[in-house]
Amino acid sequence: MVTKACHLEIVTDLSSEAFIAALKRFFSRRGKSERIFSDNATNFVGTQLELKGLREIMSNCVSNLSKFLCEERVEWSFIPPKAPNPGGLWEAGVKAVKYHLRRVMGNLRFTYEEFLTILNQIEGVLNSRPLYPLSCDPGDFDALTPGHFLVGRPITAIAEPSLTEVSDNRLKVWQKQTKIVQHIWKRWSNNYLSTLQNRNKWYFEKNNVKIHDMVILKEDNLPVCNWPLGRILEVYHGKDNKIRVVLVKTKNGIFKRPITKLCILPFSSE
């Protein structure tokens, strides 16, 4: 099982000192890792060399970093230079964030604290996505998410009115932050659902939906971190004997939907 949970940090520069500080924040919030993989960015290489030196210099120090370096023995691995494919597992999420941020933020400028608030909310969006059904029970409409591995439950967002169509000059700073998060939620969630659909092409018999499969319903204008989930109750075949329409049961009722408006959760029938 691959969860690909995301943790996003802001650094003020690309120095080794800034990276070590970000690493400390990560371990303080997520716990210590046994192994770290990274690309060959020069600041990462410099950091590893500094950490080796710190093991000797701080051997008698009682700081958390010294204990981490001397006792925990975290293994640090670099992917081959100029070979991004091995890092694709973690780069996909980071790439998506950067891609949408550039297009949504435009020329807007925020303080460190304001941008950190935006980034943390985007992190919550990425970690709210459904991965697999929590159980095979047809009456269970809950899905496993990266949030379960981070906080033990699904990650949700504060309910706020949609601001995506409101002009920036009518919004306060905190509302502009909300607007950016809502735009990124809309863009990224649509991309994620399209990815799920590409994995489960409905026109292939082997990937056709089955009764009790868990699905995500594709709806418009959903609140941030809201993923409508349901279970297939009935299927309706077209003239070509392929399933075109299904009956879906959700927590809010039973609905008939075309198969193109559904995304099957991976391995939901396996």
C-alpha positions as CSV (number, residue, x, y, z in Angstrom):
1,M,0.0,0.0,0.0
2,V,1.3,3.4,-1.0
3,T,-0.2,6.4,0.8
4,K,2.0,9.3,-0.6
5,A,1.1,11.6,2.3
6,C,2.4,15.1,1.8
7,H,4.2,17.4,4.3
8,L,5.0,20.9,3.0
9,E,7.5,23.2,4.6
10,I,8.6,26.8,3.8
11,V,12.2,27.8,3.9
12,T,13.5,31.3,3.6
13,D,16.6,30.2,1.5
14,L,18.3,27.1,0.1
15,S,21.0,26.9,2.7
16,S,21.9,23.9,4.7
17,E,20.9,25.7,7.9
18,A,17.4,26.4,6.5
19,F,17.0,22.8,5.5
20,I,18.1,21.4,8.9
21,A,15.6,23.7,10.5
22,A,12.9,22.4,8.2
23,L,14.0,18.8,9.0
24,K,13.7,19.5,12.7
25,R,10.1,20.9,12.2
26,F,9.2,17.8,10.2
27,F,10.5,15.3,12.9
28,S,8.8,17.3,15.7
29,R,5.4,17.1,14.0
30,R,5.6,13.7,12.2
31,G,8.1,11.7,14.2
32,K,11.6,10.5,13.3
33,S,12.1,8.6,10.0
34,E,14.2,5.5,9.6
35,R,15.2,6.4,6.1
36,I,15.1,9.6,4.0
37,F,15.3,9.7,0.2
38,S,16.0,12.9,-1.6
39,D,17.2,14.3,-4.9
40,N,20.7,15.6,-5.4
41,A,20.1,19.3,-4.7
42,T,23.3,20.9,-3.6
43,N,21.8,22.1,-0.3
44,F,20.7,18.5,0.5
45,V,24.3,17.2,-0.2
46,G,25.8,20.0,1.9
47,T,23.3,19.1,4.7
48,Q,24.4,15.5,4.8
49,L,28.0,16.5,5.0
50,E,27.3,18.9,7.8
51,L,25.3,16.2,9.7
52,K,28.2,13.9,9.5
53,G,30.4,16.6,11.0
54,L,27.8,17.3,13.7
55,R,27.9,13.7,14.8
56,E,31.5,14.2,15.8
57,I,31.2,17.7,17.2
58,M,28.0,17.2,19.1
59,S,28.7,13.7,20.4
60,N,28.4,14.9,24.1
61,C,25.4,17.2,23.4
62,V,22.0,16.4,24.8
63,S,20.0,18.2,22.2
64,N,17.3,16.4,20.2
65,L,19.4,16.7,17.0
66,S,22.4,15.1,18.6
67,K,20.3,12.3,19.9
68,F,18.7,11.8,16.5
69,L,22.1,11.8,14.8
70,C,24.0,9.6,17.3
71,E,21.3,7.1,18.4
72,E,18.6,6.9,15.7
73,R,20.9,6.4,12.8
74,V,18.6,7.7,10.1
75,E,19.7,6.4,6.7
76,W,19.9,9.1,4.0
77,S,19.8,8.1,0.4
78,F,20.2,10.2,-2.8
79,I,18.7,9.3,-6.1
80,P,21.1,9.2,-9.1
81,P,22.1,12.7,-10.4
82,K,19.9,14.0,-13.3
83,A,17.6,11.0,-12.9
84,P,14.2,12.3,-11.6
85,N,12.3,9.1,-12.2
86,P,13.2,7.4,-8.9
87,G,11.9,10.5,-7.1
88,G,8.6,10.5,-9.0
89,L,6.8,9.1,-6.0
90,W,7.3,12.2,-3.9
91,E,7.8,14.7,-6.8
92,A,4.2,14.2,-8.1
93,G,2.6,15.9,-5.1
94,V,5.1,18.7,-4.9
95,K,4.9,19.3,-8.7
96,A,1.1,19.6,-8.5
97,V,1.3,22.1,-5.6
98,K,3.8,24.3,-7.5
99,Y,1.9,24.1,-10.7
100,H,-1.4,25.2,-9.3
101,L,0.1,27.8,-6.9
102,R,1.8,29.6,-9.8
103,R,-1.4,29.8,-11.8
104,V,-3.7,30.7,-8.9
105,M,-1.5,33.2,-7.0
106,G,-0.3,35.2,-10.0
107,N,1.2,38.4,-8.7
108,L,-0.4,38.3,-5.2
109,R,2.1,38.7,-2.4
110,F,1.7,37.4,1.2
111,T,3.7,37.5,4.4
112,Y,5.5,34.4,5.6
113,E,2.7,33.7,8.1
114,E,0.0,34.2,5.5
115,F,1.7,32.0,2.9
116,L,2.3,29.3,5.6
117,T,-1.4,29.3,6.3
118,I,-2.2,28.8,2.6
119,L,0.4,26.0,2.3
120,N,-0.8,24.2,5.4
121,Q,-4.4,24.2,4.0
122,I,-3.1,22.9,0.7
123,E,-1.3,20.1,2.6
124,G,-4.6,19.2,4.2
125,V,-6.3,19.1,0.8
126,L,-3.7,16.7,-0.6
127,N,-3.9,14.5,2.5
128,S,-7.7,14.4,2.5
129,R,-8.0,12.3,-0.7
130,P,-9.6,8.9,-0.5
131,L,-7.3,6.0,-1.2
132,Y,-9.1,2.8,-0.5
133,P,-12.3,1.7,1.2
134,L,-11.9,1.2,5.0
135,S,-13.7,-2.1,4.8
136,C,-15.6,-4.5,2.5
137,D,-18.9,-3.8,4.3
138,P,-21.4,-2.4,1.7
139,G,-22.8,-0.2,4.4
140,D,-19.5,1.5,5.2
141,F,-19.0,4.7,3.3
142,D,-15.7,5.7,4.8
143,A,-12.4,5.6,2.9
144,L,-8.8,5.4,4.0
145,T,-6.9,8.6,3.4
146,P,-3.4,9.8,4.0
147,G,-4.8,11.7,6.9
148,H,-5.5,8.5,8.8
149,F,-1.8,7.8,8.8
150,L,-0.9,11.3,10.0
151,V,-3.7,12.1,12.5
152,G,-5.7,8.9,12.8
153,R,-8.8,10.3,11.0
154,P,-9.9,12.0,7.8
155,I,-8.6,15.6,7.4
156,T,-11.5,18.1,7.1
157,A,-11.6,21.9,6.4
158,I,-13.6,24.7,8.1
159,A,-16.8,25.3,6.2
160,E,-16.6,28.6,4.4
161,P,-18.6,30.3,1.6
162,S,-17.2,30.0,-1.9
163,L,-15.1,33.1,-2.8
164,T,-13.8,31.9,-6.2
165,E,-16.0,34.3,-8.2
166,V,-15.5,37.3,-5.9
167,S,-13.1,40.0,-7.0
168,D,-9.9,40.4,-5.0
169,N,-10.4,44.1,-4.4
170,R,-13.5,43.2,-2.3
171,L,-11.7,40.7,-0.1
172,K,-9.7,41.0,3.0
173,V,-6.3,39.3,3.2
174,W,-7.6,36.2,5.0
175,Q,-10.3,35.9,2.4
176,K,-7.8,36.1,-0.4
177,Q,-6.0,33.2,1.3
178,T,-9.3,31.2,1.4
179,K,-10.0,32.0,-2.3
180,I,-6.6,30.6,-3.3
181,V,-7.1,27.4,-1.3
182,Q,-10.6,27.0,-2.8
183,H,-9.2,27.5,-6.4
184,I,-6.4,24.9,-5.8
185,W,-8.9,22.5,-4.2
186,K,-11.1,22.7,-7.3
187,R,-8.2,22.3,-9.8
188,W,-6.3,19.6,-7.9
189,S,-9.4,17.5,-7.0
190,N,-10.6,17.5,-10.6
191,N,-7.1,16.3,-11.7
192,Y,-7.1,13.6,-9.0
193,L,-10.5,12.3,-10.1
194,S,-9.4,12.3,-13.7
195,T,-6.4,10.2,-12.7
196,L,-8.6,7.7,-11.0
197,Q,-10.8,7.5,-14.0
198,N,-7.8,6.9,-16.3
199,R,-6.7,4.0,-14.0
200,N,-10.2,2.4,-14.3
201,K,-11.2,2.9,-18.0
202,W,-14.9,2.0,-18.0
203,Y,-14.8,0.6,-21.5
204,F,-12.5,-2.2,-20.4
205,E,-14.6,-5.1,-19.1
206,K,-11.9,-6.1,-16.6
207,N,-12.2,-2.7,-14.9
208,N,-16.0,-2.3,-15.1
209,V,-17.8,-1.4,-12.0
210,K,-19.4,-4.0,-9.8
211,I,-22.1,-4.0,-7.1
212,H,-20.7,-2.8,-3.7
213,D,-17.7,-1.1,-5.3
214,M,-16.9,2.2,-3.5
215,V,-16.9,5.2,-5.7
216,I,-16.4,9.0,-5.5
217,L,-19.2,11.0,-7.1
218,K,-18.0,13.8,-9.3
219,E,-20.0,16.9,-8.2
220,D,-19.6,20.6,-8.9
221,N,-18.7,23.3,-6.4
222,L,-17.9,21.0,-3.5
223,P,-16.5,22.5,-0.3
224,V,-12.8,22.1,0.4
225,C,-11.8,18.5,1.4
226,N,-15.3,17.2,0.7
227,W,-15.3,13.9,-1.2
228,P,-18.8,12.4,-1.7
229,L,-18.5,8.6,-1.4
230,G,-21.0,5.9,-2.1
231,R,-21.5,2.2,-2.9
232,I,-22.9,0.7,-6.1
233,L,-26.3,-0.8,-5.5
234,E,-27.4,-1.6,-9.1
235,V,-25.9,-1.5,-12.6
236,Y,-27.6,-0.8,-15.9
237,H,-26.2,-2.0,-19.1
238,G,-26.3,-0.3,-22.5
239,K,-27.1,-1.9,-25.8
240,D,-23.4,-2.9,-26.1
241,N,-23.8,-4.8,-22.8
242,K,-21.4,-2.3,-21.1
243,I,-22.4,-0.6,-17.9
244,R,-23.5,3.0,-18.6
245,V,-25.6,4.0,-15.5
246,V,-25.5,2.8,-11.9
247,L,-27.5,3.3,-8.7
248,V,-25.3,4.7,-5.9
249,K,-26.1,4.7,-2.2
250,T,-24.5,7.4,-0.1
251,K,-24.9,8.8,3.4
252,N,-27.3,11.3,2.0
253,G,-29.5,9.0,-0.1
254,I,-29.6,6.9,-3.3
255,F,-28.8,8.5,-6.7
256,K,-28.7,7.3,-10.3
257,R,-25.5,8.4,-12.0
258,P,-23.8,7.9,-15.4
259,I,-20.6,5.9,-15.0
260,T,-18.7,8.9,-16.4
261,K,-19.6,10.9,-13.2
262,L,-18.1,8.3,-10.9
263,C,-14.5,7.3,-9.9
264,I,-13.9,3.8,-8.6
265,L,-11.5,3.8,-5.7
266,P,-8.4,1.7,-6.5
267,F,-8.6,-2.0,-5.6
268,S,-12.1,-1.5,-4.1
269,S,-13.1,-4.9,-5.3
270,E,-9.9,-6.8,-4.6
